[in-house]
Amino acid sequence: MLQGTDGDLILPVWEPTGDAAVDAALDSLTGLDELDASDHIPVFEAVHQQLHQRLSDINAGS
């Protein structure tokens, strides 16, 4: 995360990757600032699983 000039934390912005599965996983991070910190872990775990699955698919030739 980045810190804005007013001290608020802001999420970095990323460009679409062109891979729908990766983009969907990253898009799910955009709502983190609306969640309590204790609710971030399940989001990170889900994104990790989605990205891991996509890498497995790529390695399998999908």
PyMOL commands that set and color helices and strands:
alter all, ss='L'
color gray80, all
select helices_A, chain A and resi 20-34+37-59
alter helices_A, ss='H'
color red, helices_A
select strands_A, chain A and resi 2-3+9-10
alter strands_A, ss='S'
color yellow, strands_A
deselect
rebuild
show_as cartoon
